Amino acid sequence: MPVGMIKTSENWAILLIRIALGTIMFAHGAQKVFGWWGGPGFNQWTNQPAPFSEMRPSWLWMGAAALSELVGGSMVIIGLYTRIGAFLIVCVMLVAILGVHWGSGFFLKDGGFEFALALFGMAAALMVHGGGAASVDAQMQGG
């Protein structure tokens, strides 16, 4: 793995973003993959249509989204290849914003994209910054 993927600073504030974002994404992924916390589970989730008609086969894209949330959230929580985990989340949130929530406007109460945008922004910040001091990435780089 190139050093740039794990390079990070000694900033401890990033831990707060990682824990919040990672927990939210892991929980949503676990709903979709395992059916935990009242979620649909993998079979039901992957039988839904994808947000864009060009995303075929739908089951593949829906499965990739669910696994990206679960795995990306886990990677972000522990700070292991944080930029890769954050990239997975950025991809899912971009599709959620444009393909699911955009038509409902901005506000969450109307089904809008504000929550997905906040998660997108957190993940994008982690892509730029990395995992911070309290991460496996920092340990691997010798920090």
C-alpha positions in Angstrom: 0.0 0.0 0.0 1.5 3.4 -0.9 2.6 5.5 2.0 0.2 8.3 1.0 -2.8 6.1 1.8 -1.9 5.9 5.4 0.0 9.2 5.9 -1.7 11.3 8.5 -1.0 13.9 11.2 -1.0 13.8 15.0 -4.3 15.6 15.1 -6.6 14.0 17.8 -9.7 16.0 16.7 -10.1 13.7 13.7 -11.0 10.9 16.1 -14.3 12.6 16.8 -15.2 12.7 13.1 -14.1 9.1 12.6 -16.1 7.7 15.5 -19.3 9.6 14.6 -19.1 8.9 10.8 -17.9 5.3 11.2 -20.6 4.5 13.8 -23.4 5.9 11.6 -22.2 4.1 8.5 -21.5 0.8 10.2 -25.0 0.8 11.7 -26.6 1.5 8.4 -24.5 -1.1 6.7 -25.3 -3.7 9.4 -29.0 -3.0 8.8 -28.7 -3.7 5.1 -26.2 -6.6 5.4 -27.3 -8.4 8.5 -30.8 -7.1 9.1 -29.8 -5.7 12.5 -31.7 -2.9 14.2 -34.8 -3.5 12.1 -33.0 -3.4 8.8 -34.0 -5.2 5.7 -31.1 -7.7 5.5 -29.0 -8.4 2.5 -31.5 -10.4 0.4 -34.2 -7.9 0.8 -31.9 -4.9 0.3 -30.3 -6.3 -2.9 -33.7 -7.0 -4.4 -34.6 -3.3 -4.5 -34.1 -1.2 -7.6 -30.9 0.9 -7.8 -31.3 4.7 -7.7 -30.3 5.1 -11.3 -31.6 2.9 -14.2 -28.1 2.7 -15.6 -26.9 0.8 -12.5 -27.4 -2.8 -13.8 -27.6 -5.3 -12.4 -29.3 -3.6 -9.6 -28.5 -6.3 -7.0 -24.8 -5.8 -7.6 -24.9 -2.0 -7.0 -27.2 -2.4 -4.0 -24.9 -5.0 -2.5 -21.9 -2.9 -3.2 -23.6 0.1 -1.4 -24.4 -2.0 1.6 -21.0 -3.5 1.9 -19.4 -0.1 1.4 -21.3 1.3 4.3 -20.4 -1.7 6.6 -16.8 -2.1 5.6 -16.1 1.6 5.0 -17.7 2.4 8.4 -15.5 -0.2 10.1 -12.4 1.1 8.4 -13.1 4.6 9.4 -13.9 3.7 13.1 -10.5 2.1 13.6 -8.6 4.3 11.2 -7.4 1.5 9.1 -6.7 2.7 5.5 -9.0 5.6 6.5 -8.9 7.3 3.1 -10.1 4.1 1.4 -13.0 3.6 3.9 -13.9 7.3 3.5 -13.8 7.0 -0.3 -16.3 4.1 -0.1 -18.6 6.3 2.0 -18.2 9.3 -0.3 -19.3 7.2 -3.3 -22.4 5.9 -1.5 -23.4 9.3 -0.2 -22.9 10.9 -3.6 -25.4 8.4 -5.1 -27.7 8.8 -2.1 -27.7 12.6 -2.5 -28.2 12.6 -6.3 -30.2 9.5 -6.8 -32.4 9.2 -3.8 -32.8 12.5 -1.9 -32.2 15.3 -4.4 -35.7 15.5 -5.6 -37.0 16.0 -2.1 -35.0 19.2 -1.5 -32.5 20.0 1.2 -34.3 19.3 4.5 -34.3 15.9 6.1 -37.8 16.3 7.4 -39.0 16.3 3.7 -36.7 13.4 2.8 -34.0 15.8 1.6 -30.3 15.4 1.3 -29.0 17.4 4.3 -28.0 14.3 6.3 -26.3 12.6 3.4 -24.5 15.8 2.6 -23.2 16.0 6.2 -21.9 12.4 6.0 -20.4 13.1 2.5 -18.6 16.2 4.0 -17.2 14.2 6.9 -16.0 11.4 4.7 -14.5 13.9 2.2 -12.6 15.5 5.0 -11.2 12.2 6.1 -10.1 11.4 2.5 -8.1 14.6 2.6 -6.7 14.4 6.1 -6.4 10.7 6.9 -7.1 9.0 10.1 -5.3 11.3 12.6 -3.3 10.4 15.7 -5.6 7.8 17.2 -5.7 5.5 14.1 -4.2 2.3 12.9 -2.8 4.3 10.0 -0.8 6.5 12.4 0.6 3.4 14.0 1.5 1.9 10.6 3.3 5.1 9.6 5.3 4.9 12.9 3.3 7.7 14.7 
